[in-house]
Every structure is written in structure tokens, then in C-alpha cells.
């Protein structure tokens, strides 16, 4: 397992570095909700990215905890844990990794970090939601003996944090 991958809590300073990483190495549709207008990283889309993170994880009452994914000293993506209101003591995980770092083992390390963080925070289960064509996530779940369920365009999995390694 890689030892150069860490998660650091998102803060104001890291938010600007995260935006730079997203612009340089990800499609906006992969890292944030849709924004009307032309594709690409427009000035409005960049401002929306900052507003999104301010409203979700940097507000006075955050709804989720976001971490920047760091490889060595380089920010390469983001990971989040969002408590689920109507699902018992569960948390949803979300991750995006810049294109140039995909397929290099970063995702597996990040997922294991998220499992540990969720467990430490006292959650009982972790929810994963992805697309059928996200082969990397399917492989990651299989490696942990987690069986996802496909329902149309969604593939979901529940991880029992007491049993997951």
C-alpha cells in the first residue's frame, strides 16, 4: 500500500490549492454539481466550486467533512464524508482524483483512510454510490469483499464499519 497518500482537512488555504488541482487535472462535471453555461472551467464555474465548498464543508454549520487528497506534497483531489440523515448512523463517502493520478493506487489508500475516519467518528456504516462504468471503484470494493448492487444507472454498496478492514 502506498505510504505517500494522506488526507488533510479542507480549510481556506487548501481550498484554493484544491481548485487549482481540479482546473489542471479534472473535468468540472466530475468534481462539483452542474453549472449552466459553456463547458470547461469558466470564471463562473470556478466561483461556483468555491461557493460549493464554502456551503458544504467550510460553513459555520458544515453538512459534510471534506479532505484534500495529497500525494507527497501535491494536492490531487478531494474526499468527503457526509452523514446520512435517514439511514441510521451511516455516512456517505465521495472521492474525486485528478486524471493523472488515477490507476496508481491512490483511490484504494484514500478509501481505507475514509473507512478509518468514519469508524473513528463513530459511524456504523459507510455508503458508496457510483456509476456502472467506474471500474476502479468496482475493483476497490471487490478487493475488500464488498458486493455492490446495481439499480439502473447507479451502483451502490454499504460497508459495515465494524467488519471492514
C-alpha positions, 0 to 999 in steps of 0.5 A: 500500500502506498505510504505517500497518500494522506488526507488533510482537512479542507480549510481556506488555504487548501481550498484554493490549492484544491481548485487549482488541482481540479482546473489542471487535472479534472473535468468540472462535471466530475468534481462539483454539481452542474453549472449552466453555461459553456463547458470547461472551467469558466470564471463562473464555474470556478466561483461556483466550486468555491461557493460549493465548498464554502456551503458544504464543508467550510460553513459555520454549520458544515453538512459534510467533512471534506479532505484534500487528497495529497500525494507527497506534497501535491494536492490531487483531489478531494474526499468527503464524508457526509452523514446520512440523515435517514439511514441510521448512523451511516455516512456517505463517502465521495472521492474525486482524483485528478486524471493523472493520478488515477490507476496508481493506487491512490483511490484504494489508500484514500478509501481505507483512510475514509473507512478509518475516519468514519469508524473513528467518528463513530459511524456504523456504516459507510455508503458508496454510490457510483456509476456502472462504468467506474471500474476502479471503484468496482475493483476497490470494493471487490478487493475488500469483499464488498458486493455492490448492487446495481439499480439502473444507472447507479451502483451502490454498496454499504460497508459495515464499519465494524467488519471492514478492514 
